């Protein structure tokens, strides 16, 4: 990016920050007044900056919501290899313990690798994603009305913050990062940080569509910029940032960043064209700031002819995870092919997961071998959520529900 472009970008960011400060009060009032679809008002946060101490009762169903009778968990679950997982609709912390959010916003939990699920919060709610720490105790539920939190693995959830966040990632029970607002082609989010477990959030000096953290100090953000996508890295917990540009023609681009090892992986995607959504996957080398292309949509080829870049046959991107600077798992799907779902990365270039009738919603790996994919399946009785599991890094998958 040229010097003038960086200056223009900085001016735009300064204007965004000033406007955000002026509008923050109005936005909070609008969010509090509007709600969505009736919401789960008993769980919605109050206007107080302090956390609400009243716990939400857990719900223990008489029979599992999904799957057969639970089996005994393994006595020594594998060590979690991922640097951390950004909030999503499904998340596992080891090969047995996991959480998911269903279509009604209910939070369900499993202790047997996904064979059986128990409801922790029931009824229709506005929860869309969850973020759990590796200890399996501390977790957060993300909704359009704010956050809820648990410190006992979901036995009890409490309303916690009225901050409207599209995603969060916590690295300790106190320190976490989030994206404020709902990023998209026409609106970009603001990066915020908490040091009190999510009760309060402070805006950072960078904007972006997505954020991920390796630890308390190393953080990456990604978002649109003139000439492509900006990738920002902080090595001091957000006190300062180093920007780099992923050069791309055409706008607007949106970006999703995930962390693995010391590196970041960035999925960029543009508007659709003739049934194909142009997208590409990049990774940093040895922690950045330079990025290298890894994969692109084969139909539109937004990067052109680049040696060594894998052509993804599926025209739409799905969720993805990264383990380090080399190893990743990326989901693609094809609505025009009857909604087939495939996985890229691992030991094969492409593994077909579902032949037809599925839409990928979320993915989680507890380690390099054990992973789960949440899909919406078209059934004769209507759409239903299904959980698929792999124990060989994604080479084979089994439906659990």
C-alpha positions as CSV (number, residue, x, y, z in Angstrom):
1,X,0.0,0.0,0.0
2,X,1.3,3.5,-0.8
3,X,2.0,6.1,1.8
4,X,-1.1,8.1,0.6
5,X,-3.3,5.0,0.9
6,X,-2.1,4.5,4.5
7,X,-2.8,8.1,5.3
8,X,-6.3,7.8,3.8
9,X,-6.8,4.6,5.8
10,X,-5.8,6.3,9.0
11,X,-8.1,9.3,8.3
12,X,-10.9,6.9,7.7
13,X,-10.2,5.1,11.0
14,X,-9.9,8.4,12.9
15,X,-13.3,9.4,11.6
16,X,-14.8,6.0,12.5
17,X,-13.4,6.3,16.0
18,X,-14.9,9.8,16.5
19,X,-18.2,8.8,15.1
20,X,-18.3,5.6,17.2
21,X,-17.7,7.6,20.4
22,X,-20.5,10.1,19.5
23,X,-22.9,7.3,18.5
24,X,-22.2,4.8,21.3
25,X,-24.8,6.1,23.6
26,X,-27.5,6.1,20.9
27,X,-26.5,2.6,19.8
28,X,-26.8,1.2,23.3
29,X,-30.3,2.7,23.6
30,X,-31.4,1.3,20.3
31,X,-30.0,-2.2,21.1
32,X,-31.7,-2.3,24.5
33,X,-35.0,-1.1,23.1
34,X,-35.2,-3.3,20.0
35,X,-34.3,-6.9,21.0
36,X,-34.8,-9.6,18.4
37,X,-37.7,-12.0,18.0
38,X,-38.9,-11.7,21.6
39,X,-35.5,-12.8,22.9
40,X,-34.8,-14.6,26.1
41,X,-35.6,-11.6,28.2
42,X,-35.0,-13.3,31.5
43,X,-31.4,-13.8,30.4
44,X,-30.9,-10.4,28.9
45,X,-28.4,-8.1,30.6
46,X,-29.4,-5.1,32.7
47,X,-28.2,-1.5,32.0
48,X,-25.9,-1.7,35.0
49,X,-22.1,-1.9,34.2
50,X,-21.8,-4.4,37.0
51,X,-22.5,-8.1,36.4
52,X,-25.9,-9.5,37.5
53,X,-25.4,-12.1,40.2
54,X,-28.6,-14.0,39.9
55,X,-27.9,-17.4,38.2
56,X,-30.0,-18.8,35.5
57,X,-31.3,-22.3,36.6
58,X,-29.8,-25.1,34.5
59,X,-32.3,-27.5,32.8
60,X,-31.6,-31.2,33.1
61,X,-33.9,-33.1,30.7
62,X,-35.1,-36.5,31.5
63,X,-33.8,-37.8,28.2
64,X,-31.0,-36.5,26.0
65,X,-32.0,-34.0,23.3
66,X,-29.8,-35.7,20.7
67,X,-28.3,-39.1,20.4
68,X,-28.2,-42.4,22.4
69,X,-27.4,-43.0,26.0
70,X,-24.1,-41.4,27.1
71,X,-21.0,-43.5,27.5
72,X,-18.3,-43.0,30.0
73,X,-15.8,-40.3,29.1
74,X,-12.2,-41.2,28.4
75,X,-10.1,-40.8,31.6
76,X,-7.3,-38.8,29.9
77,X,-8.6,-36.5,27.2
78,X,-6.0,-35.2,24.7
79,X,-4.2,-31.9,25.3
80,X,-5.9,-29.1,23.4
81,X,-3.5,-28.1,20.6
82,X,-5.4,-25.1,19.2
83,X,-4.2,-21.7,20.3
84,X,-7.8,-20.7,21.1
85,X,-11.2,-20.9,19.5
86,X,-13.2,-17.9,18.4
87,X,-16.9,-18.1,19.5
88,X,-19.1,-20.2,17.2
89,X,-22.2,-22.4,17.3
90,X,-20.2,-25.5,18.3
91,X,-17.1,-25.9,20.5
92,X,-15.2,-28.7,22.1
93,X,-12.4,-28.4,24.7
94,X,-11.3,-32.1,24.6
95,X,-12.5,-35.3,22.9
96,X,-15.4,-35.6,25.3
97,X,-16.7,-32.2,26.5
98,X,-18.4,-29.9,24.1
99,X,-21.2,-27.3,23.7
100,X,-23.5,-26.2,20.9
101,X,-26.3,-23.7,20.2
102,X,-29.4,-25.0,18.4
103,X,-31.8,-23.2,16.1
104,X,-33.8,-21.9,19.0
105,X,-30.8,-20.4,20.8
106,X,-30.7,-23.2,23.4
107,X,-27.2,-24.1,24.8
108,X,-26.6,-27.9,24.9
109,X,-23.7,-29.7,26.4
110,X,-22.1,-33.2,25.9
111,X,-19.7,-35.2,28.1
112,X,-19.3,-38.2,25.7
113,X,-17.9,-36.7,22.6
114,X,-21.3,-35.6,21.1
115,X,-23.3,-38.9,21.3
116,X,-25.8,-37.4,23.8
117,X,-26.6,-33.8,24.6
118,X,-28.3,-32.2,27.6
119,X,-30.0,-28.8,27.6
120,X,-28.3,-26.2,29.8
121,X,-30.5,-23.2,28.7
122,X,-33.9,-24.0,27.2
123,X,-36.5,-22.1,25.4
124,X,-36.2,-19.6,22.6
125,X,-33.3,-17.2,23.2
126,X,-31.0,-14.8,21.3
127,X,-27.8,-16.8,21.9
128,X,-26.0,-17.5,18.6
129,X,-22.5,-18.7,19.6
130,X,-20.4,-19.8,22.6
131,X,-16.8,-19.5,23.6
132,X,-15.3,-21.9,26.2
133,X,-11.9,-21.8,27.8
134,X,-9.8,-25.0,27.8
135,X,-10.6,-25.7,31.4
136,X,-14.2,-26.4,30.4
137,X,-15.5,-24.2,33.2
138,X,-15.4,-20.6,32.1
139,X,-17.5,-19.8,29.1
140,X,-19.6,-17.1,27.4
141,X,-22.7,-17.1,25.3
142,X,-22.9,-14.5,22.6
143,X,-26.2,-12.9,21.6
144,X,-27.6,-9.8,19.9
145,X,-28.6,-8.5,23.4
146,X,-25.2,-9.0,25.0
147,X,-23.3,-11.8,26.8
148,X,-24.1,-14.5,29.4
149,X,-21.4,-16.2,31.3
150,X,-20.7,-19.4,33.2
151,X,-17.9,-20.4,35.6
152,X,-19.0,-23.9,36.3
153,X,-19.1,-25.5,32.8
154,X,-22.7,-24.3,32.1
155,X,-24.4,-25.7,35.2
156,X,-25.4,-22.0,35.8
157,X,-25.4,-19.1,33.4
158,X,-25.7,-15.4,34.4
159,X,-26.4,-12.3,32.4
160,X,-23.2,-10.4,32.2
161,X,-23.0,-7.5,29.7
162,X,-25.2,-5.5,27.3
163,X,-22.4,-5.1,24.8
164,X,-23.6,-6.1,21.3
165,X,-20.8,-8.3,19.9
166,X,-20.8,-10.5,16.8
167,X,-17.9,-12.7,18.1
168,X,-15.6,-13.0,21.1
169,X,-12.5,-14.9,22.1
170,X,-11.2,-15.2,25.7
171,X,-7.7,-16.3,26.5
172,X,-8.1,-16.1,30.3
173,X,-11.2,-15.9,32.6
174,X,-10.6,-12.1,32.6
175,X,-9.0,-11.1,29.2
176,X,-10.9,-11.4,26.0
177,X,-11.4,-9.8,22.6
178,X,-14.5,-9.1,20.6
179,X,-16.0,-7.5,17.5
180,X,-18.6,-4.8,18.2
181,X,-21.5,-4.7,15.8
182,X,-22.3,-6.9,12.8
183,X,-19.6,-6.6,10.2
184,X,-20.5,-7.1,6.5
185,X,-19.8,-5.7,3.1
186,X,-21.5,-2.4,4.0
187,X,-20.6,-2.1,7.7
188,X,-17.4,-3.0,9.5
189,X,-17.0,-3.8,13.2
190,X,-14.9,-2.2,15.9
191,X,-12.4,-4.3,17.9
192,X,-12.9,-4.2,21.6
193,X,-11.1,-5.7,24.6
194,X,-12.1,-6.7,28.1
195,X,-10.0,-7.2,31.2
196,X,-12.8,-8.0,33.6
197,X,-14.3,-11.2,32.1
198,X,-16.6,-9.4,29.7
199,X,-18.5,-7.1,32.1
200,X,-17.1,-4.0,30.3
201,X,-15.3,-3.5,27.0
202,X,-12.9,-0.9,25.7
203,X,-12.6,0.1,22.0
204,X,-9.1,-0.4,20.4
205,X,-7.3,1.7,17.9
206,X,-8.1,-0.7,15.0
207,X,-11.3,-1.7,13.2
208,X,-12.0,-5.0,11.6
209,X,-14.4,-7.8,10.7
210,X,-12.7,-10.4,12.8
211,X,-10.2,-10.9,15.7
212,X,-8.3,-13.8,17.1
213,X,-5.7,-14.1,19.9
214,X,-2.8,-16.4,20.4
215,X,-2.4,-15.5,24.1
216,X,-2.7,-12.4,26.3
217,X,-0.2,-10.4,24.2
218,X,-0.4,-11.6,20.5
219,X,-3.6,-10.6,18.7
220,X,-4.6,-10.4,15.0
221,X,-7.4,-8.5,13.4
222,X,-8.5,-8.4,9.8
223,X,-10.8,-6.1,7.8
224,X,-11.3,-4.2,4.6
225,X,-8.9,-1.6,3.4
226,X,-8.2,0.3,0.1
227,X,-6.7,-2.2,-2.3
228,X,-7.7,-5.4,-0.4
229,X,-7.8,-6.5,3.2
230,X,-5.8,-5.1,6.2
231,X,-4.2,-7.6,8.6
232,X,-3.1,-6.0,11.9
233,X,-0.9,-7.7,14.6
234,X,-0.3,-6.6,18.2
235,X,2.5,-8.2,20.3
236,X,1.7,-6.2,23.4
237,X,-2.0,-6.9,24.1
238,X,-3.3,-4.1,21.9
239,X,-1.1,-1.2,23.0
240,X,0.3,-0.9,19.5
241,X,-0.4,-2.5,16.1
242,X,1.5,-3.3,12.9
243,X,-0.5,-3.2,9.7
244,X,0.0,-5.2,6.5
245,X,-2.0,-5.3,3.3
246,X,-3.3,-8.4,1.5
247,X,-3.5,-6.9,-2.0
248,X,-6.7,-7.8,-3.9
249,X,-8.5,-6.3,-6.8
250,X,-12.2,-5.5,-6.5
251,X,-14.2,-4.3,-3.4
252,X,-15.6,-4.7,-1.0
253,X,-13.9,-7.7,0.7
254,X,-14.8,-9.1,4.1
255,X,-12.3,-11.0,6.2
256,X,-12.3,-13.7,8.9
257,X,-9.1,-14.4,10.9
258,X,-8.2,-17.5,12.9
259,X,-5.0,-18.1,14.9
260,X,-2.9,-21.2,15.0
261,X,0.6,-21.7,16.5
262,X,2.3,-18.3,16.0
263,X,0.4,-17.6,12.8
264,X,-2.8,-16.2,11.5
265,X,-5.0,-17.5,8.7
266,X,-7.3,-15.1,6.8
267,X,-10.3,-16.0,4.7
268,X,-11.3,-13.2,2.3
269,X,-14.5,-13.2,0.3
270,X,-16.3,-10.9,-2.1
271,X,-19.8,-10.7,-3.6
272,X,-21.2,-13.7,-5.5
273,X,-21.0,-14.1,-9.3
274,X,-23.0,-16.7,-11.3
275,X,-23.4,-19.1,-8.4
276,X,-19.8,-18.7,-7.2
277,X,-18.6,-16.6,-4.2
278,X,-15.0,-15.5,-4.8
279,X,-12.9,-16.4,-1.8
280,X,-9.3,-17.1,-0.9
281,X,-7.4,-18.3,2.2
282,X,-4.1,-16.8,3.3
283,X,-1.6,-17.5,6.1
284,X,1.2,-15.6,7.7
285,X,4.7,-16.9,7.6
286,X,6.5,-17.3,10.9
287,X,4.1,-15.0,12.7
288,X,3.8,-12.4,9.9
289,X,3.5,-9.7,8.7
290,X,3.7,-11.1,5.2
291,X,1.0,-13.4,4.0
292,X,1.0,-16.3,1.6
293,X,-2.0,-17.6,-0.5
294,X,-3.0,-21.2,0.3
295,X,-6.4,-21.8,-1.4
296,X,-8.8,-20.1,-3.7
297,X,-12.2,-20.7,-5.2
298,X,-11.6,-22.6,-8.5
299,X,-14.4,-21.1,-10.5
300,X,-13.7,-17.4,-10.1
301,X,-10.0,-17.7,-9.3
302,X,-9.8,-14.2,-7.6
303,X,-6.0,-14.5,-7.2
304,X,-5.4,-15.6,-10.8
305,X,-2.8,-18.2,-11.6
306,X,-0.6,-18.6,-8.6
307,X,1.7,-21.6,-8.3
308,X,1.1,-23.8,-5.3
309,X,-2.4,-22.4,-4.5
310,X,-5.0,-25.1,-4.1
311,X,-8.2,-24.7,-6.2
312,X,-11.2,-25.3,-4.0
313,X,-13.9,-27.0,-6.1
314,X,-16.7,-25.8,-3.8
315,X,-18.1,-22.4,-4.7
316,X,-19.0,-21.2,-1.2
317,X,-16.7,-21.0,1.9
318,X,-17.7,-22.4,5.2
319,X,-16.1,-22.3,8.7
320,X,-12.4,-23.2,9.2
321,X,-9.8,-23.8,11.9
322,X,-6.0,-23.6,12.0
323,X,-3.5,-25.6,14.1
324,X,-0.2,-23.8,13.1
325,X,1.4,-22.1,10.2
326,X,0.9,-25.2,7.9
327,X,-2.0,-27.2,9.1
328,X,-5.7,-26.2,8.7
329,X,-9.2,-27.6,8.1
330,X,-11.4,-25.6,5.8
331,X,-15.0,-26.4,4.9
332,X,-16.5,-25.7,1.5
333,X,-20.0,-26.3,0.2
334,X,-21.9,-26.3,-3.0
335,X,-25.6,-25.2,-3.1
336,X,-25.8,-25.8,-6.8
337,X,-24.6,-29.4,-6.3
338,X,-27.5,-30.2,-3.9
339,X,-25.8,-28.7,-0.9
340,X,-22.8,-31.0,-0.7
341,X,-20.1,-30.3,2.0
342,X,-16.4,-31.0,1.7
343,X,-13.3,-30.5,3.8
344,X,-9.9,-29.2,2.7
345,X,-6.6,-29.7,4.6
346,X,-5.1,-32.6,6.5
347,X,-3.9,-35.6,4.6
348,X,-6.1,-35.0,1.5
349,X,-6.7,-32.0,-0.7
350,X,-10.5,-32.6,-0.6
351,X,-12.7,-34.9,1.5
352,X,-16.4,-35.2,0.8
353,X,-18.2,-35.0,4.1
354,X,-21.9,-34.9,3.0
355,X,-23.0,-35.6,-0.6
356,X,-26.2,-33.5,-0.5
357,X,-28.7,-31.7,1.6
358,X,-26.4,-30.0,4.1
359,X,-25.3,-26.5,5.0
360,X,-22.2,-26.1,7.3
361,X,-22.8,-23.9,10.3
362,X,-19.7,-24.5,12.6
363,X,-16.6,-26.5,13.1
364,X,-14.5,-27.3,16.2
365,X,-11.4,-29.4,16.7
366,X,-10.1,-30.3,20.1
367,X,-6.8,-31.5,18.7
368,X,-5.5,-32.4,15.2
369,X,-7.5,-35.7,15.1
370,X,-10.8,-35.1,16.9
371,X,-13.2,-32.7,15.2
372,X,-16.9,-32.0,15.0
373,X,-18.9,-30.4,12.2
374,X,-22.4,-28.8,12.8
375,X,-24.6,-28.9,9.7
376,X,-28.2,-28.1,8.9
377,X,-29.6,-31.1,7.1
378,X,-32.7,-31.2,4.8
379,X,-34.9,-34.0,6.1
380,X,-38.4,-35.1,4.9
381,X,-39.8,-33.6,8.2
382,X,-37.9,-30.4,7.7
383,X,-34.5,-28.9,8.4
384,X,-32.6,-30.4,11.4
385,X,-29.2,-29.9,13.0
386,X,-26.8,-32.8,12.7
387,X,-23.4,-33.2,14.4
388,X,-20.7,-35.1,12.5
389,X,-17.5,-36.4,14.1
390,X,-14.0,-37.4,13.0
391,X,-11.3,-39.1,14.9
392,X,-8.7,-39.2,12.1
393,X,-8.2,-35.5,11.3
394,X,-11.1,-35.3,8.9
395,X,-10.5,-38.2,6.5
396,X,-13.7,-39.9,7.6
397,X,-16.8,-38.6,9.3
398,X,-19.7,-40.2,11.2
399,X,-23.1,-38.6,11.9
400,X,-23.9,-38.6,15.7
401,X,-27.4,-37.3,15.5
